[in-house]
Amino acid sequence: MARQQVSGTVVRRLEPRDLATVLAIESGALPWAARWTPESYLPAPDSEMCAWVAEQGASIAGFVLARYSGGEMELLNLAVAQAARRAGAGRALVSAALAEGMARSASQAFLEVRESNSGALAFYAALGFAMAGRRPSYYQAPAEDALILSLPLPSRG
Ligand SMILES: CC(C)(COP(=O)(O)OP(=O)(O)OC[C@H]1O[C@@H](n2cnc3c(N)ncnc32)[C@H](O)[C@@H]1OP(=O)(O)O)[C@@H](O)C(=O)NCCC(=O)NCCS
């Protein structure tokens, strides 16, 4: 999925010129978002990883990083800048990542989320994700369990 427009939000592949803004949004969303190395956001074209940014007007509202392997996909990181939240960027980003998963024949999407991240839990529930498990003490700083959420993806066949 190279480029997708959903009601005022344009989602496109993350490019090197976006990196500083993406890392600033990531920092501003800690500890809810994870910290990934800068290189993770610029994977090779044939990599299992893909990253996208959401543009609203002239600014980057947020980003998503996903991995596709073994017939499944995982949302590795997702954040929308505080000032841009509740305007559809998060939904548009996840939609793009899920569309790529369907194009790559993934049958399930997974992610981990801090148990106390009530905003993200409401967000993922609105997108149809359901609780699939728990990883005790998965996170540090602060220590916390991860909830595993999953979403079945429709097959293209
Ligand atoms: C979670 C996050 C990515 C959502 O991004 P967003 O752009 O604000 O989400 P959207 O505007 O696309 O929201 C879509 C729907 O999700 C639900 N939703 C989103 N945020 C919510 C919140 N804080 N509380 C309750 N419901 C919420 C709503 O149903 C919303 O639709 P509505 O605004 O029409 O009511 C954003 O809050 C964020 O960056 N949080 C910090 C980082 C984080 O938690 N990342 C996830 C780690 S697993």
The ligand as an SDF file (V2000), in Angstrom:
LIG
                    3D

 48 50  0  0  0  0  0  0  0  0999 V2000
   -3.8270    5.4170   20.1700 C   0  0  0  0  0  0  0  0  0  0  0  0
   -3.6090    6.5580   19.1620 C   0  0  0  0  0  0  0  0  0  0  0  0
   -2.5850    6.1130   18.1110 C   0  0  0  0  0  0  0  0  0  0  0  0
   -4.9650    6.8430   18.4660 C   0  0  0  0  0  0  0  0  0  0  0  0
   -4.7290    7.7840   17.4110 O   0  0  0  0  0  0  0  0  0  0  0  0
   -5.8420    8.8650   16.9710 P   0  0  0  0  0  0  0  0  0  0  0  0
   -5.3980    9.4610   15.6900 O   0  0  0  0  0  0  0  0  0  0  0  0
   -6.1200    9.7690   18.1000 O   0  0  0  0  0  0  0  0  0  0  0  0
   -7.1050    7.9110   16.7450 O   0  0  0  0  0  0  0  0  0  0  0  0
   -8.3670    8.1770   15.7570 P   0  0  0  0  0  0  0  0  0  0  0  0
   -8.6830    9.6310   15.7220 O   0  0  0  0  0  0  0  0  0  0  0  0
   -8.1100    7.5060   14.4500 O   0  0  0  0  0  0  0  0  0  0  0  0
   -9.5100    7.3980   16.5660 O   0  0  0  0  0  0  0  0  0  0  0  0
  -10.3690    6.4390   15.9650 C   0  0  0  0  0  0  0  0  0  0  0  0
  -11.3770    6.0000   17.0120 C   0  0  0  0  0  0  0  0  0  0  0  0
  -10.7030    5.2990   18.0880 O   0  0  0  0  0  0  0  0  0  0  0  0
  -11.3390    5.6310   19.3390 C   0  0  0  0  0  0  0  0  0  0  0  0
  -10.3970    6.3670   20.1770 N   0  0  0  0  0  0  0  0  0  0  0  0
   -9.2090    6.9120   19.7990 C   0  0  0  0  0  0  0  0  0  0  0  0
   -8.5820    7.4650   20.8680 N   0  0  0  0  0  0  0  0  0  0  0  0
   -9.3860    7.2720   21.9350 C   0  0  0  0  0  0  0  0  0  0  0  0
   -9.3000    7.6270   23.3180 C   0  0  0  0  0  0  0  0  0  0  0  0
   -8.2330    8.2900   23.8140 N   0  0  0  0  0  0  0  0  0  0  0  0
  -10.3310    7.2850   24.1310 N   0  0  0  0  0  0  0  0  0  0  0  0
  -11.4060    6.6070   23.6550 C   0  0  0  0  0  0  0  0  0  0  0  0
  -11.5440    6.2460   22.3370 N   0  0  0  0  0  0  0  0  0  0  0  0
  -10.5480    6.5730   21.5020 C   0  0  0  0  0  0  0  0  0  0  0  0
  -12.5570    6.4760   18.9930 C   0  0  0  0  0  0  0  0  0  0  0  0
  -13.6340    5.5720   18.7410 O   0  0  0  0  0  0  0  0  0  0  0  0
  -12.1010    7.1340   17.6950 C   0  0  0  0  0  0  0  0  0  0  0  0
  -13.1670    7.5680   16.8970 O   0  0  0  0  0  0  0  0  0  0  0  0
  -13.8770    9.0120   17.2260 P   0  0  0  0  0  0  0  0  0  0  0  0
  -12.7720   10.0240   17.4430 O   0  0  0  0  0  0  0  0  0  0  0  0
  -14.6800    9.2530   15.9850 O   0  0  0  0  0  0  0  0  0  0  0  0
  -14.6830    8.7960   18.4640 O   0  0  0  0  0  0  0  0  0  0  0  0
   -3.1390    7.8690   19.8750 C   0  0  0  0  0  0  0  0  0  0  0  0
   -3.9950    8.1390   20.9510 O   0  0  0  0  0  0  0  0  0  0  0  0
   -1.7160    7.8060   20.3940 C   0  0  0  0  0  0  0  0  0  0  0  0
   -0.7660    8.1190   19.6770 O   0  0  0  0  0  0  0  0  0  0  0  0
   -1.5410    7.4140   21.6950 N   0  0  0  0  0  0  0  0  0  0  0  0
   -0.2070    7.3660   22.3060 C   0  0  0  0  0  0  0  0  0  0  0  0
    0.6550    6.2600   21.7330 C   0  0  0  0  0  0  0  0  0  0  0  0
   -0.0190    4.9090   21.8670 C   0  0  0  0  0  0  0  0  0  0  0  0
   -0.7350    4.5990   22.8110 O   0  0  0  0  0  0  0  0  0  0  0  0
    0.2370    4.0400   20.8470 N   0  0  0  0  0  0  0  0  0  0  0  0
   -0.2670    2.6740   20.8230 C   0  0  0  0  0  0  0  0  0  0  0  0
    0.7060    1.7720   21.4700 C   0  0  0  0  0  0  0  0  0  0  0  0
    0.1560    0.0680   21.4440 S   0  0  0  0  0  0  0  0  0  0  0  0
  1  2  1  0
  2  3  1  0
  2  4  1  0
  2 36  1  0
  4  5  1  0
  5  6  1  0
  6  7  2  0
  6  8  1  0
  6  9  1  0
  9 10  1  0
 10 11  2  0
 10 12  1  0
 10 13  1  0
 13 14  1  0
 14 15  1  0
 15 16  1  0
 15 30  1  0
 16 17  1  0
 17 18  1  0
 17 28  1  0
 18 19  1  0
 18 27  1  0
 19 20  2  0
 20 21  1  0
 21 22  1  0
 21 27  2  0
 22 23  1  0
 22 24  2  0
 24 25  1  0
 25 26  2  0
 26 27  1  0
 28 29  1  0
 28 30  1  0
 30 31  1  0
 31 32  1  0
 32 33  2  0
 32 34  1  0
 32 35  1  0
 36 37  1  0
 36 38  1  0
 38 39  2  0
 38 40  1  0
 40 41  1  0
 41 42  1  0
 42 43  1  0
 43 44  2  0
 43 45  1  0
 45 46  1  0
 46 47  1  0
 47 48  1  0
M  END
$$$$
